Amino acid sequence: MTLKLRSVGTSDRGLIRSGNQDALHAGTWLVAVADGMGGMAAGDLASALTIDAVAPLDVETPEDALVAALEGGIALATSRIRQAVAEDPERQGMGTTLTALLFARTGSCLALAHVGDSRAYLFREGVLKQVTRDDTFVQMLVDQGVITADQASSHPRRAVVTQALQGDEVSPSYATMVPRAGDRWLLCSDGLSNVVRPDTLTEVLSDYPDRDACAAKLIDLALHAGAPDNVTVVVADVVEE
């Protein structure tokens, strides 16, 4: 039996924003979430350019080429954002987060790339673990022991990211992991993680085995919590086939 990745993704504008600056990809080998920033049109463009740059990675990739493939996708996204800013100086400052997971063709390994404050969670054997670390000002304060994680969740500067894809040099984090049958991955923009608590995420990922129903429930919970930001969710299961 070979392990495969099966995914669904959905996005909602939320209740306050006039448009949706998030973008996503939910494929067979690749799942990704990008949360644009820097003004309405520019945020849309940055996240769309980034997802378009990494989407071609949704192919069978050897285990030893996963990280290099993600690095190439991020380099291409960076180049396209830089070009877009050069074409229109009013786009200066636009950018996007990116959290992407690439599954090996053998099913024996996966690689994760991350920059910004979108998140990847792994739900394994009933336990939810945040795999990515937020590139944010408040996470830096938490790491320094200045504030607690609980204080960070309501800090007035919690939306300030310390790095994003903006056309400049960037230092994404990369990790590789060995998948297991039954693993469930949640990739999301901060429109979900800022308003729905981890224990509630755990309940939904456990109680809704159907991926579509699970993603829809997560969006619904964000909306019920006021959804001040765009909300994007990708649910991906590791299955035996």
N, C-alpha and C positions, 0 to 999 in steps of 0.2 A: 504494500500500500504506500502511495506517495502522498505527502502533505500538499495541500493546495490552499490558496487564499481566496475567500469569497467575500465580496464587499458590497456595501450600498452607501450612498452619500446623499445628503440633503442640506438645504440652506434656506434660511428665512431672513428677511430684512429686519425683523424685530419690530418693536412698537414705537420707536422714537426716530430712528434714522430714516432719512428720505429715500435712500437707495441702499443697495447691497454691494459693499466693497470686497466681500469674500469671494473666493473661488475654490473649487475642489476637483479632485480626480479620484474616482473609485473604480479601479480596474481589476484585472486578473492577477497581475504581478506587482502593481504599484498603486498605493493610495497616498493622497497628499491633500493638505489644507493650507491655503494662503489667505492671510487677512491684510488687505490693503490699507494704506494710511497716506495722509498728505493731501487731503482735499478730495472732493467727491469723484471727479473725472479721473484724476491722477491715481487715486487709490484703486479704483476699478481697473485701470490700465496696468498698474504694477502687479496686482495679483493675477490678472489674466495673462500677462506676458510670462509670468513665472510658471503658472500651471501649463501653459502652452510649451514652455521650454523643457519641462520635466516629463510631460505626458508621453513623448516618444520612448521613454525608458520602460514603458509598460509592455515589455517583451521578455522572452526567456533569456535570462542572464546567468552566466556561470557564477558560482559562489565567490570565486576569488576576484570577480570584477564588479561586485555590487557597489562598494564604496567609491571606486573610481567612476562608475556610471553616475552616481549621485553628485559627485564633485563636478563632473562635466555638465550636468544639468544646471547646477547652481551657477557655474561659470557662464553658461549661455544666458541664463536669466539675468545675471548681473550685467552682461554686455548689452542685452536688449533694453534694459531699464536705462542704462547709461546713454544709449543711442536715443531713446525716447525723450530724455531730458535735454539732450543736445539739440533735438529738433524743435523743442518748445521750452524755452527757459522758465516759463510759468509752472512747469512741472517740477522744478527744483524742489527737493525735499520729499518727493513722493517715494514710497517704498512699500514693502510687504514682508510679513512673516512667511516662513515656510516650515512645515513639518511634513516629512515624506518618509514612507516605508517601502522598501523594495525587497521583494521575495525572490529567492533563488529558484531557478528552474527545477532543481532537484528537490526543493522543499526542505533542504537540510539547514538553511541559514537565511537570515534576513538582515538587512542593514537599514539604519535609521539616520536621517539627516535632519538637523533642526537649527533654526535661527529665529529669534523673536520670542513671542509669548503665546503662540498657539501651542497645543500640548498633544502628547501621545501618552495614553494610559494602556497598560496591559492588565487584563482581567484573567487571572489564571488560578484555577482551583479555588474559586470563591474569594480571592484576595485581589484588590485593585491596587496597582502600583503606578505612580506617575513616573514615567521613564525619562521624559525630557525635563530639563531645568530651564525655567523662564529666564530669558535675557532681559531683565527689567531692573529698574532702580530699586524697587522694594525687595526683590530677591537678593540683591547685593546687600541691602541692610539686614536681611534675615541671615545671610551667610556670615556677616560680621558680628552677629549677635546683638545688633542695635534694637531690632524689633522681633516679635515672634511671628510665626506663620499665620496665626489667627489675626494679628494686627495688620499684617500685610494685605489680607483679603479686603480690608475696609480702608486702607491707606489712601489719602487723596491723590497720591502720585502713582497708584498701582498700574496705571495705563502707560507709564513712561518706559519705553523700551530702550535698552542700551545698545542693541544692534538689530539691524534689519537689512533686507536686500534693497539697496538704494542706488546701485550703480558703482559703488566704491568697493574697495577691498573689504572683505568680511571674513569672520572666523566661525563658520558653522561648527556645530558639534556632530560627530559621527559615532555610531556604535553598531556592533554586530551582535546578534543573539541567535540562539538555537531555538526554533519554534517547536511547540508541542501541539499535538492534536487536542482540540478543545480550547486552545487559547482564543481569547477575544480581544481585539484591539479597538480602542476608541481614539480617533484623532479629532480634535475640535478647535475652533477659534475661542478666544477668551470670552466671547458672547455667551458661551455655555459655562465655562469653568469659573467665571466671575460671579455667576448667580445661582448655580446649582452645586450643592455641597458634595464632596467626595462620597460620603456614605449613601447619598441618594443616587449618585451615579452607579455605585456598586449594586444597589437594589435593582435598578432598571436593567443593567447589563445581565444580572442573574435571572430576573423574572420574565424577561422578554426574549426567548430564544430566537424568534423570528427577527431577522436583521432589519427589515423594513419597519416593523412595529416598534422595535427598539429605538431606531433613529427617530421615528415620529414622536415617540414618547419623550425623548430627550428634548426635542425642539419644543414640545408642548409645555414641559416643565419650565424651560427658559422663558417662554411667553407668559406663563402664569406668574413668574417671578418679576415681570415687568419688562424684560428683554430690552434694555436700554441700548444694546448694540446688535449688530448682525450676528446671527447664530448659525454656525456651520458644524456639521457632524458627519463623520465617516465611521461606520461600524464594519469591522473586518474580522471574519472568523477563519481560524486555521482548521481545516477539515481533512479527513482521510478519504482518498478516492482511489 
